[in-house]
Amino acid sequence: MKPGQLLSETEISETEEPHEFICSLTMKIMRDPVVSRYGQNFEREAIFNWLARGNDSCPMTRNPLRLSDLITNHQLRARIRRW
């Protein structure tokens, strides 16, 4: 690629991870995403650790959050694996 040359949509999708694949706590691509009752996705280990440290709210919305409010996001995990 030459300096200043723009990437095509295909090249971008092949080189950059979609932002929804990134955990807002770890800033890394999720491997085992869970979704909160508020629709926020997190890496399972990261949000479990967040709650284990005594936090009782969603780090994004500040709404109350418990482990029972989190479920595996199978659809997102499948999309990440296909990518």
C-alpha positions as CSV (number, residue, x, y, z in Angstrom):
1,M,0.0,0.0,0.0
2,K,1.3,3.5,-0.9
3,P,1.3,6.3,1.6
4,G,-2.0,8.2,1.5
5,Q,-3.8,5.4,-0.2
6,L,-7.2,4.6,1.3
7,L,-8.3,1.1,2.3
8,S,-11.4,-0.4,0.6
9,E,-14.3,-1.6,2.8
10,T,-13.1,-5.2,2.3
11,E,-9.5,-4.4,3.4
12,I,-10.8,-2.6,6.5
13,S,-13.0,-5.4,7.6
14,E,-10.0,-7.8,7.1
15,T,-7.6,-5.7,9.1
16,E,-9.5,-3.9,11.9
17,E,-11.6,-5.6,14.5
18,P,-15.2,-4.3,14.8
19,H,-15.6,-2.1,17.8
20,E,-18.4,-4.4,19.2
21,F,-15.8,-7.2,19.5
22,I,-13.8,-5.1,22.1
23,C,-14.5,-5.4,25.8
24,S,-14.8,-1.9,27.4
25,L,-13.0,-3.2,30.5
26,T,-10.0,-4.9,28.9
27,M,-9.9,-3.0,25.6
28,K,-9.2,-6.4,24.0
29,I,-11.1,-8.7,21.6
30,M,-13.5,-10.8,23.7
31,R,-13.2,-14.6,23.7
32,D,-16.1,-15.3,26.1
33,P,-18.5,-12.4,25.8
34,V,-21.4,-12.0,28.2
35,V,-24.2,-9.4,27.9
36,S,-25.7,-7.5,30.8
37,R,-29.4,-6.9,31.3
38,Y,-28.7,-3.4,30.0
39,G,-27.3,-4.6,26.7
40,Q,-23.6,-4.0,27.5
41,N,-21.1,-6.8,26.4
42,F,-18.1,-7.7,28.5
43,E,-15.4,-10.4,28.6
44,R,-16.7,-12.8,31.1
45,E,-13.6,-12.9,33.3
46,A,-13.3,-9.1,33.3
47,I,-16.8,-8.4,34.4
48,F,-16.7,-11.2,37.0
49,N,-13.5,-9.7,38.4
50,W,-15.1,-6.3,38.4
51,L,-18.0,-7.6,40.5
52,A,-15.8,-9.7,42.7
53,R,-13.8,-6.5,43.7
54,G,-17.0,-5.2,45.4
55,N,-18.4,-3.2,42.5
56,D,-22.2,-3.6,42.4
57,S,-23.0,-1.6,39.3
58,C,-22.5,-1.8,35.5
59,P,-19.2,0.0,34.7
60,M,-20.9,1.5,31.6
61,T,-24.3,2.5,32.8
62,R,-23.8,2.6,36.6
63,N,-27.1,0.7,37.0
64,P,-27.2,-2.1,39.6
65,L,-25.6,-5.3,38.3
66,R,-25.2,-8.8,39.7
67,L,-23.7,-12.0,38.3
68,S,-27.3,-13.3,37.7
69,D,-27.8,-10.3,35.3
70,L,-25.2,-11.6,32.9
71,I,-25.7,-14.2,30.2
72,T,-23.4,-15.7,27.6
73,N,-23.7,-13.8,24.3
74,H,-23.6,-16.8,21.9
75,Q,-24.3,-14.7,18.8
76,L,-21.5,-12.3,19.5
77,R,-19.1,-15.1,20.3
78,A,-19.9,-16.8,17.0
79,R,-19.4,-13.6,15.1
80,I,-16.0,-13.1,16.7
81,R,-14.9,-16.7,16.0
82,R,-16.0,-16.3,12.3
83,W,-14.0,-13.1,12.0
